[in-house]
Each structure stands twice: as structure tokens, then as C-alpha cells.
Amino acid sequence: MDTTDSTPIPEAPVRRKRGSKLKKSINDFFFSMYQINQFILKFFREAFVPPYEFKEVVRQCYEVGVRSFTLISLTGFIVGLIFTKQSRPSLLQFGATSWLPSLVSIAIMRALAPLVTALIAAGKVGSSIGAELGSMRVTEQIDAMEVSGTNPFKFLVTTRVLATTLTIPILATYTGFIALFGGYLNVAVNEGTSWRTYIQQVFDPLTFVDFTASLIKAIVFGFTIGIVGCYQGYNSNKGTEGVGKAANGAVVTAMFLVFIEEIVIVQISSWFR
Amino acid sequence: MEKGKVNIDYNNPVIRIHGLEKAFDDYEVLRGIDLELFQGENLVVLGRSGTGKSVLIKIISGLLSPDKGKVEVLGEDISKLNDRELQALRIRIGFSFQNSALYDSMTVRKNLEFPLVRNRKGITRKEIDTNVESVLDAVGLSQTINQMPSELSGGQRKRIGIARTLILNPEIMLYDEPTAGLDPITCIEINDLINEVQQRYNTSSIIITHDLTCAKSTGDRIAMLLEGQFQREGTFDQVFDTNDSRVKPFFDYNFIK
């Protein structure tokens, strides 16, 4: 007997299964959007209501700064140096190498400094926050904090989000200057431009809108990295696997959102130029 | 060590639970729990893994909310408390976690100081040190004060976890599997410590366990959680004086009959 003939292929149930899977995915997506929204609202409710955790915010700012400082210094310097080096041949074709400092400054201050800082911070700080809170969640340290009369959301989440929001703009500004210094070394070696002239050419094309947009961008990136890292870690589960997922999710989601925000802010700031 | 005499006030329940129900998705964990814990009493809750023992004490401490039923802790209906009131109530309850839940980025001293500093505004450095030394002495681990949790053994971590809850002088202690994963000698030490805490700090406790040695040596009363309800309750001998196939294997396994 041909067994395949006697075994009906359950087409309809498969279709229903696919349909229900899709429905579940859509439900899950909207539910997680709702949860993230609630998480952000809770942050604003807790952050601006006393008691304030000043000491912990300062400690977290230090942590964020220290964690990223070396990598940001190195990356900022290399970005400035390489960007200047790679841009020279194109400008050389038009005999316009004297525009190099202006080109470098616009690229770095408008886009590269906040973006590079945010991407590094997402990798270093975001993953670290996600893993730290995730590990605290699965080992019940967050519950322990709660039952001992401490508000863990205020102590762990608001402090970290405030720290990244405050520190990343400072780091982005620092990255900008380190990158400009990298660019200067290249220009000085190749064109013999003095530091004074270089600085003058660097700041000439920059406007108030450039600095403001760059600062807003860095603040938004900092908030995003903090909130995503905390959300992933604070809501992690499934043991050690959950910790890994929280750290990974913090980096991937934060980077994705940083790029989206970059596009949006660039578009908005272009309307003011 | 034999358990000393304890004063239990049977006219003064510190926890009253009526008709408590809790489900996770379609799985009903607790199906109508009624329970009273009296002042000064050690109540042991026994049951298989996954029967909702830990869920019960998490509901009592406000970490989980019940689906149905009334939970009164120290005279307060926990479902009617706002965040601030719940926080104030929690200070009066000590919770010893199964895995100790020590803050692994802090030394033992910082772990013990943390609840104290955050809940006793205006406390002086000297008072903090006195309290820390006192609870460390109570659990017999004064020498570990500057160590990190990762440097401690499982039994030491349990003791420090208990010390951290004792520092706020709780009226109720909730122990979640206090002897899980420990060697027999350390289990005996932890059991003795639970009894000592009951007498020295005059606490009322719920001890969640499936270790019958722990149940026998610490419990003034045993309640057996079966299929989401307390189906056997009484002294150790009363609870196990049965041929119930859901209860007997516990005894047989633990006492190797």
C-alpha cells in the first residue's frame, strides 16, 4: 500500500498555523512597542521625582566615560587622520587641498563625531549595561533590591540612562576635537599648515546650527543607548542565555536606532540651514 | 542542634491569606490558598518543584501580584498598597533568596550597608558599622567583611544573604530554599541559623523547601502544597503519618526508608 496516499497532507491547518504565527508576531511586535513605551514613560516619571540618585548618576557617568574613553580617543584620532588622507586625492585633482580643513571639520563636527561616539558607546556601554542588568535580573539581585525597600528602576535604570545622556555629548565633543587633531597632523605633514591657520579654517564654515544639531544628536544617541541597554537587561529572562541576548539586543537595537535618528536629525537640521 | 523553646502567639497572625490564586498563561500554579502565619512561628511550606512555593512568598513580598484572593501582611492588604506603602512594608519583611542574590559588584560590607543606608535616612557611620558587625557576628562570618561575593562558598553566601535581610530587623522572614545545593553539614548550620534568627530576632518565618531535614529541624508547623493547594498541614509527624502516594515519596526519599 502506498502510505503517502493514505496520509493526507493537512493543508488547511498549515495555512492556519502560518496565519496564527504571523498574527502572533504582529501581536508580539506591538506588545513590545507598548512595553518600550511604558518603560520610557516610567523613566521620565522616576527621573524627575525625588528622591534623586545624584551620587549614583555621577558614578555611572564616570563608568560610561572610563569604559569608552580609550577606544573613543583612538578611533576619533584614526577617523580624523584617515578621512583627511582619503579626501586629499579628490581635492588635489581640482587644486583645492586648502579646503581640506573645512571639509574635515564639516564632516567630523556635523556627522562623524556624534555617530562614531554613539556606535562605540553602543558597543561598549550599551552591551555592558544590558549584560549587567540582565545578570542582576537572572540572579534575582533586582528582586533583592526591591524587597529591601529600594526602587530598583530608579537606582539602576534612571541613573544609567541619565549617565549616558549626559556623558555621550561630552564624549562626542571630545571625539570631534581628537579627530580634528588627527586631521591636523595629516595636513601639517603634507601641506605644512600651521595649527593656528588650521583651526581658523576648521571653525570658519561651522555655524551655530551645526553645533546645536550635533549636540542634540549626541544627547538623543546617549538617551537611546541608555534606554535600550536598560530595557534589554531589566527585562531579560531565561537564565544565562537571556543575559547574552540582552547584551546582544542592546547593541544591535541601539545601533539600528542611532542610524535612524541620524537620518531624521540630519533632515530636520537641514531645514534650518 | 535541638530547637529551643519558642513563643508563638496563636492569637496574632502576621500573615493571612485567603483564596489566593495565581496562574501563568494557562498554567494555574496556586488554586485557592488559605494560610495563616502566627507571630513567632516558623512555618515550613513543602512541595514538589514547580508547585508554586516560591510564587507564594513572592506574592507575600509584593514581587508578584495575585490573580485572586486576599493577602494581608502585618495587617496590610498588599493589593491596596501604593508603591511607597509597599516599599515601607517590605522593610519589615526579610527575603532570603535561593541563590542568595548578593550584589556581586559590592563587597560583603557594601552588601550589608546597602539596605541600611537606603532605608535609614540620617544614620551615622558609626551606627552603620555597629549594625554590620552585629549581623555578621549573628551569622558567624565577621572575617568575610571585605570579601567579594564571588570569593565566598555557597553556605557563606546564604549566611550573608540572611545577614543582609536581618540588618533591617524584619518582623517576618521568608526563606526560599535555604538549604538547596548545600552539603549536609552546611545544611545543618543553616537550619540552626534559621532557628537562632527566630529566637534572637523574634521573627515569624515561612521556609520554602523540599528538604525534610530542614523542615523537621526548623518548622513549628508544616504545610504541604499539592496541586496548587495546601492539602496537609500540622506538625512534621502529623503531615507524614499517611500513605498518600503524593506525600510518602518525600519522606521515603529524604530519610532513605
HADDOCK unambig.tbl for C-alpha pairs under 7 A between the chains (distance, minus, plus):
assign (segid A and resid 139 and name CA) (segid B and resid 101 and name CA) 5.79 0.50 0.50
assign (segid A and resid 140 and name CA) (segid B and resid 101 and name CA) 5.38 0.50 0.50
assign (segid A and resid 141 and name CA) (segid B and resid 101 and name CA) 4.78 0.50 0.50
assign (segid A and resid 141 and name CA) (segid B and resid 102 and name CA) 6.41 0.50 0.50
assign (segid A and resid 141 and name CA) (segid B and resid 103 and name CA) 6.09 0.50 0.50
assign (segid A and resid 144 and name CA) (segid B and resid 101 and name CA) 6.33 0.50 0.50
assign (segid A and resid 147 and name CA) (segid B and resid 61 and name CA) 6.71 0.50 0.50
assign (segid A and resid 147 and name CA) (segid B and resid 90 and name CA) 5.51 0.50 0.50
assign (segid A and resid 147 and name CA) (segid B and resid 95 and name CA) 6.86 0.50 0.50
assign (segid A and resid 148 and name CA) (segid B and resid 90 and name CA) 6.27 0.50 0.50
assign (segid A and resid 148 and name CA) (segid B and resid 91 and name CA) 5.73 0.50 0.50
assign (segid A and resid 148 and name CA) (segid B and resid 115 and name CA) 5.84 0.50 0.50
assign (segid A and resid 149 and name CA) (segid B and resid 87 and name CA) 4.85 0.50 0.50
assign (segid A and resid 149 and name CA) (segid B and resid 88 and name CA) 6.60 0.50 0.50
assign (segid A and resid 149 and name CA) (segid B and resid 90 and name CA) 5.74 0.50 0.50
assign (segid A and resid 149 and name CA) (segid B and resid 91 and name CA) 5.44 0.50 0.50
assign (segid A and resid 149 and name CA) (segid B and resid 119 and name CA) 6.82 0.50 0.50
assign (segid A and resid 150 and name CA) (segid B and resid 118 and name CA) 6.84 0.50 0.50
